């Protein structure tokens, strides 16, 4: 078993094929990341705001547009503020696009999956 790599975290949804693929890529690179199933352990507002800052993105940039919730909440409207969107994403973590990976080399929204390779450290032994 690979040792846990405390500096690599994946915000993961195990029912998402993209998220599962990114987790596999991390493990194939020789790392066992901290896995945060954000639907079970939701983001705090501060945590999500910090991830967005590290990504250099705004809330609208990482909102998941697929699914009923986006339509039900009428999130396509342009009058939502960043603060309002952030609050909704914290209340409904399924609205956050996934997976987000944090490593010592940076933070990425890994869509496409290969984006994770941009932030993985040199291959583990």
Backbone as CSV, one residue per row, in Angstrom:
resi,resn,N_x,N_y,N_z,CA_x,CA_y,CA_z,C_x,C_y,C_z
1,UNK,0.837,-1.188,0.000,0.000,0.000,0.000,0.878,1.246,0.000
2,UNK,0.493,2.224,-0.803,1.253,3.466,-0.890,1.060,4.271,0.391
3,UNK,2.103,4.952,0.841,1.924,5.804,2.021,1.035,6.992,1.677
4,UNK,0.291,7.444,2.666,-0.545,8.635,2.496,0.372,9.812,2.195
5,UNK,0.007,10.610,1.235,0.760,11.817,0.925,-0.043,12.992,1.467
6,UNK,0.354,13.527,2.624,-0.461,14.539,3.298,-0.591,15.846,2.524
7,UNK,0.259,16.051,1.523,0.224,17.307,0.788,-0.590,17.221,-0.504
8,UNK,-1.217,16.075,-0.751,-2.067,15.934,-1.932,-3.475,15.612,-1.450
9,UNK,-4.417,16.438,-1.877,-5.808,16.248,-1.502,-6.662,16.274,-2.754
10,UNK,-7.597,15.344,-2.836,-8.577,15.347,-3.906,-9.955,15.504,-3.286
11,UNK,-10.688,16.496,-3.782,-12.082,16.674,-3.390,-12.877,15.842,-4.382
12,UNK,-13.381,14.723,-3.898,-13.775,13.578,-4.717,-15.248,13.247,-4.572
13,UNK,-15.841,12.826,-5.683,-17.176,12.249,-5.683,-17.036,10.862,-6.298
14,UNK,-17.138,9.788,-5.497,-16.900,8.455,-6.023,-17.890,8.012,-7.094
15,UNK,-19.013,8.685,-7.223,-19.965,8.304,-8.267,-19.675,8.996,-9.602
16,UNK,-18.669,9.854,-9.630,-18.292,10.584,-10.844,-17.123,9.875,-11.532
17,UNK,-17.298,9.505,-12.786,-16.238,8.778,-13.492,-14.990,9.636,-13.667
18,UNK,-15.137,10.929,-13.899,-13.974,11.806,-14.034,-13.196,11.850,-12.728
19,UNK,-13.904,11.977,-11.621,-13.259,12.019,-10.313,-12.536,10.700,-10.029
20,UNK,-13.165,9.590,-10.343,-12.523,8.275,-10.142,-11.270,8.144,-10.999
21,UNK,-11.336,8.631,-12.229,-10.179,8.548,-13.124,-9.018,9.384,-12.599
22,UNK,-9.300,10.588,-12.113,-8.246,11.436,-11.560,-7.612,10.767,-10.344
23,UNK,-8.421,10.176,-9.476,-7.886,9.464,-8.314,-6.986,8.319,-8.759
24,UNK,-7.380,7.612,-9.794,-6.543,6.535,-10.336,-5.220,7.083,-10.856
25,UNK,-5.248,8.214,-11.562,-4.003,8.813,-12.074,-3.064,9.184,-10.934
26,UNK,-3.613,9.730,-9.859,-2.779,10.091,-8.705,-2.138,8.838,-8.127
27,UNK,-2.924,7.803,-7.959,-2.398,6.545,-7.394,-1.397,5.887,-8.327
28,UNK,-1.644,5.924,-9.620,-0.689,5.352,-10.577,0.628,6.112,-10.579
29,UNK,0.602,7.373,-10.170,1.829,8.167,-10.064,2.591,7.847,-8.779
30,UNK,2.012,6.973,-7.945,2.710,6.531,-6.738,2.288,7.219,-5.465
31,UNK,1.168,7.929,-5.490,0.720,8.673,-4.316,-0.613,8.151,-3.807
32,UNK,-0.772,8.200,-2.503,-2.070,7.936,-1.878,-2.516,9.257,-1.260
33,UNK,-3.427,9.960,-1.931,-3.819,11.288,-1.465,-4.818,11.224,-0.322
34,UNK,-4.984,12.356,0.316,-6.119,12.516,1.222,-7.341,12.655,0.323
35,UNK,-8.339,11.836,0.579,-9.557,11.859,-0.229,-10.666,12.479,0.608
36,UNK,-11.188,13.595,0.133,-12.287,14.266,0.811,-13.532,14.068,-0.047
37,UNK,-14.450,13.253,0.449,-15.720,13.076,-0.250,-16.605,14.253,0.152
38,UNK,-16.577,15.280,-0.676,-17.179,16.563,-0.294,-18.704,16.511,-0.181
39,UNK,-19.330,15.462,-0.694,-20.773,15.338,-0.476,-21.062,14.826,0.938
40,UNK,-20.102,14.082,1.520,-20.236,13.604,2.902,-19.655,14.608,3.894
41,UNK,-18.575,15.268,3.494,-17.911,16.283,4.314,-17.902,17.570,3.501
42,UNK,-18.996,18.332,3.557,-19.116,19.508,2.689,-18.040,20.565,2.944
43,UNK,-17.826,21.358,1.919,-16.916,22.488,2.017,-17.430,23.490,3.050
44,UNK,-16.500,24.140,3.732,-16.866,25.342,4.482,-16.771,26.504,3.497
45,UNK,-17.375,27.610,3.846,-17.320,28.780,2.964,-15.873,29.237,2.789
46,UNK,-15.132,29.263,3.892,-13.733,29.704,3.845,-12.896,28.748,2.992
47,UNK,-13.137,27.450,3.155,-12.376,26.452,2.396,-12.643,26.604,0.896
48,UNK,-13.908,26.718,0.519,-14.242,26.841,-0.897,-13.726,28.158,-1.465
49,UNK,-13.833,29.230,-0.706,-13.294,30.515,-1.156,-11.781,30.417,-1.363
50,UNK,-11.092,29.716,-0.462,-9.645,29.528,-0.601,-9.284,28.705,-1.824
51,UNK,-10.067,27.660,-2.099,-9.825,26.848,-3.292,-10.033,27.681,-4.564
52,UNK,-11.091,28.476,-4.571,-11.338,29.334,-5.734,-10.200,30.325,-5.938
53,UNK,-9.710,30.895,-4.846,-8.588,31.830,-4.946,-7.356,31.107,-5.502
54,UNK,-7.084,29.906,-5.004,-5.930,29.137,-5.486,-6.093,28.752,-6.959
55,UNK,-7.326,28.522,-7.376,-7.593,28.192,-8.777,-7.563,29.429,-9.675
56,UNK,-7.710,30.604,-9.052,-7.804,31.827,-9.833,-9.134,31.919,-10.568
57,UNK,-10.172,31.340,-9.967,-11.486,31.291,-10.600,-12.543,31.913,-9.698
58,UNK,-13.666,32.242,-10.298,-14.813,32.764,-9.563,-15.832,31.639,-9.391
59,UNK,-16.764,31.798,-8.474,-17.746,30.726,-8.239,-18.441,30.250,-9.518
60,UNK,-18.858,31.160,-10.372,-19.555,30.747,-11.591,-18.682,29.836,-12.462
61,UNK,-17.364,29.989,-12.382,-16.448,29.190,-13.195,-16.426,27.720,-12.788
62,UNK,-16.826,27.417,-11.558,-16.757,26.031,-11.083,-18.129,25.471,-10.705
63,UNK,-19.185,26.148,-11.154,-20.527,25.617,-10.893,-20.813,24.508,-11.888
64,UNK,-21.303,23.424,-11.364,-21.699,22.283,-12.185,-23.050,22.600,-12.811
65,UNK,-23.071,22.636,-14.115,-24.283,23.004,-14.841,-25.172,21.801,-15.133
66,UNK,-24.621,20.614,-15.046,-25.419,19.400,-15.248,-26.226,19.128,-13.979
67,UNK,-27.350,18.512,-14.162,-28.155,18.150,-13.004,-29.318,19.092,-12.798
68,UNK,-30.299,18.608,-12.069,-31.541,19.350,-11.857,-31.354,20.585,-10.984
69,UNK,-30.430,20.532,-10.035,-30.289,21.614,-9.068,-29.945,22.942,-9.744
70,UNK,-29.076,22.909,-10.730,-28.694,24.122,-11.462,-29.933,24.775,-12.069
71,UNK,-30.787,23.959,-12.680,-32.007,24.462,-13.304,-33.017,24.911,-12.256
72,UNK,-33.205,24.085,-11.211,-34.178,24.412,-10.165,-33.870,25.747,-9.490
73,UNK,-32.588,26.016,-9.259,-32.186,27.253,-8.597,-32.050,28.424,-9.573
74,UNK,-32.258,28.155,-10.859,-32.180,29.183,-11.899,-30.816,29.883,-11.882
75,UNK,-29.768,29.065,-11.833,-28.416,29.616,-11.713,-27.856,30.155,-13.025
76,UNK,-28.579,29.967,-14.111,-28.133,30.539,-15.378,-28.318,32.054,-15.401
77,UNK,-29.137,32.574,-14.499,-29.329,34.030,-14.417,-27.998,34.710,-14.117
78,UNK,-27.794,35.852,-14.714,-26.522,36.568,-14.542,-26.502,37.488,-13.331
79,UNK,-27.621,37.592,-12.596,-27.661,38.550,-11.499,-27.233,37.955,-10.153
80,UNK,-26.808,36.703,-10.124,-26.279,36.119,-8.889,-24.913,36.735,-8.605
81,UNK,-24.683,37.163,-7.367,-23.355,37.677,-6.998,-22.435,36.501,-6.681
82,UNK,-21.137,36.763,-6.679,-20.182,35.716,-6.300,-20.480,35.206,-4.894
83,UNK,-20.807,36.114,-3.980,-21.109,35.715,-2.606,-22.331,34.820,-2.524
84,UNK,-23.364,35.166,-3.284,-24.570,34.334,-3.294,-24.271,32.950,-3.872
85,UNK,-23.524,32.909,-4.959,-23.177,31.627,-5.564,-22.328,30.785,-4.617
86,UNK,-21.380,31.419,-3.956,-20.531,30.715,-3.000,-21.383,30.116,-1.880
87,UNK,-22.317,30.898,-1.361,-23.199,30.392,-0.304,-24.021,29.196,-0.793
88,UNK,-24.534,29.270,-2.017,-25.304,28.155,-2.571,-24.445,26.907,-2.743
89,UNK,-23.203,27.103,-3.172,-22.298,25.975,-3.379,-21.938,25.307,-2.055
90,UNK,-21.832,26.102,-1.001,-21.558,25.540,0.323,-22.796,24.773,0.815
91,UNK,-23.976,25.331,0.588,-25.216,24.671,1.006,-25.533,23.440,0.166
92,UNK,-25.113,23.461,-1.098,-25.390,22.366,-2.040,-24.076,21.970,-2.711
93,UNK,-23.228,21.188,-2.030,-21.903,20.877,-2.588,-21.949,20.161,-3.941
94,UNK,-23.082,19.569,-4.296,-23.198,18.931,-5.614,-23.092,19.952,-6.739
95,UNK,-23.235,21.239,-6.416,-23.104,22.290,-7.422,-21.651,22.570,-7.799
96,UNK,-20.700,22.054,-7.031,-19.283,22.313,-7.303,-18.771,21.276,-8.298
97,UNK,-18.194,21.763,-9.389,-17.612,20.877,-10.386,-16.466,20.109,-9.744
98,UNK,-16.228,18.921,-10.210,-15.220,18.069,-9.592,-14.425,17.351,-10.667
99,UNK,-13.279,16.834,-10.213,-12.638,16.938,-8.908,-11.679,18.116,-8.848
100,UNK,-11.496,18.618,-7.663,-10.470,19.634,-7.401,-9.337,18.929,-6.673
101,UNK,-8.116,19.141,-7.139,-6.935,18.511,-6.540,-5.981,19.607,-6.085
102,UNK,-5.477,19.445,-4.855,-4.518,20.384,-4.274,-3.229,19.626,-4.011
103,UNK,-2.102,20.161,-4.495,-0.785,19.580,-4.240,0.171,20.730,-3.925
104,UNK,1.406,20.401,-3.515,2.385,21.474,-3.293,2.677,22.286,-4.562
105,UNK,2.349,21.729,-5.731,2.631,22.409,-6.993,1.461,23.234,-7.506
106,UNK,0.331,23.182,-6.814,-0.803,23.998,-7.239,-2.136,23.321,-7.009
107,UNK,-3.163,24.013,-7.443,-4.540,23.552,-7.306,-5.157,23.545,-8.693
108,UNK,-5.867,22.459,-9.023,-6.489,22.361,-10.340,-7.893,21.783,-10.230
109,UNK,-8.782,22.314,-11.065,-10.039,21.654,-11.355,-9.690,20.712,-12.496
110,UNK,-9.764,19.435,-12.240,-9.210,18.439,-13.166,-10.222,17.988,-14.211
111,UNK,-10.604,18.934,-15.030,-11.422,18.688,-16.214,-10.726,19.401,-17.355
112,UNK,-10.123,18.711,-18.274,-10.070,17.262,-18.397,-9.170,16.622,-17.340
113,UNK,-9.284,15.316,-17.216,-8.592,14.591,-16.156,-7.088,14.806,-16.168
114,UNK,-6.511,14.990,-17.337,-5.060,15.117,-17.457,-4.514,16.361,-16.768
115,UNK,-5.381,17.287,-16.418,-4.919,18.504,-15.724,-4.248,18.162,-14.402
116,UNK,-4.591,17.002,-13.821,-3.954,16.608,-12.559,-2.454,16.429,-12.745
117,UNK,-2.024,16.043,-13.928,-0.605,15.798,-14.166,0.215,17.087,-14.062
118,UNK,-0.436,18.238,-14.240,0.249,19.528,-14.133,0.711,19.825,-12.711
119,UNK,0.068,19.193,-11.710,0.373,19.534,-10.320,0.873,18.350,-9.497
120,UNK,1.114,17.216,-10.114,1.659,16.089,-9.352,3.158,16.230,-9.206
121,UNK,3.681,15.996,-7.990,5.133,16.006,-7.792,5.797,14.896,-8.628
122,UNK,7.118,14.919,-8.670,7.856,13.865,-9.363,7.391,12.509,-8.838
123,UNK,7.411,11.551,-9.705,6.903,10.199,-9.393,7.485,9.685,-8.078
124,UNK,6.610,9.143,-7.252,7.024,8.570,-5.966,7.739,7.252,-6.220
125,UNK,8.551,6.872,-5.246,9.296,5.607,-5.361,8.384,4.436,-5.168
